Amino acid sequence: MRCNKNNKFYYLMAKIYSPKSLAIPRMKPKKETVSFLLNYSKALSIIKGKTMSFEIIAN
């Protein structure tokens, strides 16, 4: 394929994107992992000041 000023962009885009699928397969996390993340996010609170912010985890 020739690259002139009109189709150079399309040629480069075609070169970057390949026809094969690069999708990540669906992951199934454990219930314990999901529970841990949800509990952590519920316990986390962020207090913002003028120049600093504080992250507090209430157990």
N, CA, C and O of each residue as an XYZ file, in Angstrom:
236
protein
N       0.839     -1.171      0.000
C       0.000      0.000      0.000
C       0.886      1.238      0.000
O       1.843      1.330      0.769
N       0.567      2.162     -0.848
C       1.326      3.396     -0.929
C       0.899      4.358      0.169
O      -0.258      4.373      0.590
N       1.832      5.142      0.615
C       1.541      6.138      1.649
C       1.737      7.528      1.074
O       2.866      8.004      0.964
N       0.671      8.164      0.714
C       0.759      9.575      0.370
C       0.112     10.378      1.477
O      -0.325      9.798      2.471
N       0.036     11.658      1.346
C      -0.474     12.508      2.417
C      -1.936     12.215      2.731
O      -2.364     12.409      3.868
N      -2.713     11.754      1.753
C      -4.145     11.548      1.963
C      -4.453     10.281      2.749
O      -5.351     10.294      3.591
N      -3.745      9.201      2.505
C      -4.099      7.949      3.170
C      -3.043      7.462      4.158
O      -3.107      6.312      4.592
N      -2.095      8.281      4.518
C      -1.055      7.872      5.450
C      -1.639      7.556      6.829
O      -1.236      6.588      7.474
N      -2.583      8.374      7.269
C      -3.213      8.159      8.564
C      -3.926      6.818      8.602
O      -3.777      6.068      9.567
N      -4.694      6.504      7.574
C      -5.445      5.253      7.541
C      -4.516      4.046      7.478
O      -4.808      3.007      8.069
N      -3.414      4.176      6.776
C      -2.447      3.090      6.707
C      -1.846      2.829      8.079
O      -1.702      1.676      8.486
N      -1.492      3.896      8.795
C      -0.901      3.726     10.117
C      -1.916      3.144     11.099
O      -1.562      2.313     11.934
N      -3.163      3.570     11.005
C      -4.195      3.028     11.881
C      -4.404      1.544     11.597
O      -4.557      0.755     12.529
N      -4.412      1.157     10.340
C      -4.578     -0.251      9.992
C      -3.400     -1.067     10.491
O      -3.557     -2.230     10.861
N      -2.243     -0.473     10.501
C      -1.055     -1.168     10.969
C      -1.112     -1.382     12.486
O      -0.639     -2.404     12.983
N      -1.686     -0.426     13.222
C      -1.756     -0.527     14.675
C      -2.768     -1.580     15.109
O      -2.475     -2.413     15.968
N      -3.958     -1.543     14.514
C      -5.027     -2.445     14.931
C      -4.962     -3.734     14.122
O      -4.965     -3.706     12.891
N      -4.903     -4.847     14.813
C      -4.839     -6.128     14.129
C      -6.219     -6.759     14.080
O      -7.065     -6.444     14.917
N      -6.469     -7.643     13.121
C      -7.789     -8.264     13.015
C      -8.069     -9.292     14.106
O      -9.233     -9.593     14.368
N      -7.039     -9.842     14.751
C      -7.294    -10.843     15.779
C      -7.788    -10.195     17.066
O      -7.483     -9.034     17.342
N      -8.516    -10.916     17.816
C      -9.122    -10.386     19.032
C      -8.094    -10.316     20.147
O      -7.400    -11.291     20.437
N      -8.009     -9.155     20.760
C      -7.090     -8.970     21.872
C      -7.858     -8.782     23.179
O      -7.301     -8.303     24.167
N      -9.123     -9.158     23.183
C      -9.967     -8.968     24.363
C      -9.528     -9.901     25.482
O      -9.097    -11.030     25.246
N      -9.648     -9.406     26.691
C      -9.316    -10.193     27.875
C     -10.512    -11.080     28.206
O     -11.646    -10.602     28.215
N     -10.279    -12.353     28.475
C     -11.413    -13.215     28.824
C     -12.042    -12.779     30.146
O     -11.369    -12.203     31.001
N     -13.311    -13.054     30.304
C     -14.012    -12.658     31.523
C     -13.396    -13.352     32.727
O     -13.168    -14.562     32.720
N     -13.135    -12.570     33.750
C     -12.565    -13.122     34.969
C     -13.676    -13.277     35.991
O     -14.592    -12.456     36.055
N     -13.593    -14.317     36.777
C     -14.579    -14.577     37.814
C     -13.869    -14.558     39.165
O     -13.263    -15.552     39.565
N     -13.942    -13.432     39.866
C     -13.262    -13.360     41.162
C     -13.983    -14.208     42.210
O     -15.176    -14.490     42.098
N     -13.233    -14.596     43.211
C     -13.825    -15.361     44.309
C     -14.768    -14.467     45.112
O     -14.613    -13.246     45.129
N     -15.731    -15.075     45.769
C     -16.668    -14.318     46.599
C     -15.946    -13.618     47.737
O     -16.334    -12.524     48.147
N     -14.892    -14.250     48.249
C     -14.128    -13.653     49.337
C     -13.454    -12.353     48.892
O     -13.385    -11.388     49.654
N     -12.963    -12.338     47.665
C     -12.300    -11.148     47.140
C     -13.285    -10.000     46.998
O     -12.991     -8.871     47.391
N     -14.444    -10.284     46.442
C     -15.470     -9.258     46.272
C     -15.923     -8.739     47.630
O     -16.093     -7.534     47.816
N     -16.117     -9.644     48.569
C     -16.537     -9.247     49.911
C     -15.487     -8.365     50.577
O     -15.829     -7.362     51.204
N     -14.221     -8.728     50.449
C     -13.142     -7.939     51.027
C     -13.124     -6.527     50.453
O     -13.018     -5.555     51.201
N     -13.225     -6.409     49.145
C     -13.180     -5.093     48.509
C     -14.378     -4.229     48.899
O     -14.230     -3.029     49.127
N     -15.546     -4.827     48.974
C     -16.728     -4.075     49.381
C     -16.619     -3.598     50.827
O     -16.938     -2.448     51.131
N     -16.170     -4.479     51.711
C     -16.008     -4.089     53.113
C     -14.938     -3.014     53.276
O     -15.089     -2.098     54.085
N     -13.874     -3.126     52.516
C     -12.807     -2.123     52.578
C     -13.324     -0.768     52.120
O     -13.046      0.250     52.754
N     -14.065     -0.748     51.034
C     -14.559      0.532     50.523
C     -15.601      1.147     51.457
O     -15.729      2.370     51.519
N     -16.347      0.309     52.186
C     -17.304      0.840     53.161
C     -16.591      1.444     54.356
O     -17.066      2.427     54.924
N     -15.455      0.872     54.749
C     -14.734      1.329     55.928
C     -13.833      2.523     55.641
O     -13.410      3.210     56.571
N     -13.534      2.782     54.379
C     -12.606      3.853     54.018
C     -13.322      5.194     53.974
O     -14.384      5.329     53.366
N     -12.722      6.180     54.628
C     -13.239      7.545     54.515
C     -12.054      8.478     54.267
O     -10.977      8.301     54.837
N     -12.269      9.453     53.425
C     -11.220     10.397     53.053
C     -11.643     11.787     53.508
O     -12.730     12.264     53.182
N     -10.767     12.417     54.259
C     -11.016     13.771     54.752
C     -10.036     14.696     54.042
O      -8.820     14.543     54.157
N     -10.587     15.656     53.307
C      -9.744     16.577     52.550
C      -9.607     17.884     53.295
O     -10.591     18.473     53.741
N      -8.363     18.329     53.422
C      -8.073     19.620     54.026
C      -7.671     20.606     52.945
O      -7.871     20.356     51.756
N      -7.105     21.724     53.362
C      -6.680     22.721     52.388
C      -5.491     22.239     51.570
O      -5.458     22.423     50.354
N      -4.528     21.631     52.223
C      -3.312     21.216     51.516
C      -3.084     19.715     51.547
O      -2.257     19.204     50.792
N      -3.801     18.997     52.408
C      -3.585     17.558     52.542
C      -4.917     16.835     52.582
O      -5.965     17.430     52.833
N      -4.850     15.535     52.326
C      -6.029     14.695     52.507
C      -5.632     13.490     53.362
O      -4.509     12.993     53.269
N      -6.554     13.036     54.184
C      -6.291     11.927     55.093
C      -7.216     10.770     54.747
O      -8.418     10.952     54.550
N      -6.640      9.588     54.680
C      -7.417      8.374     54.438
C      -7.513      7.604     55.748
O      -6.495      7.243     56.339
N      -8.729      7.357     56.197
C      -8.951      6.688     57.482
C      -9.744      5.418     57.214
O     -10.769      5.431     56.532
N      -9.235      4.313     57.775
C      -9.946      3.036     57.669
C     -10.512      2.718     59.040
O      -9.764      2.509     59.994
N     -11.831      2.681     59.137
C     -12.516      2.378     60.394
C     -12.778      0.875     60.446
O     -13.573      0.345     59.670
N     -12.107      0.206     61.359
C     -12.315     -1.246     61.490
C     -13.385     -1.556     62.478
O     -13.689     -2.726     62.712
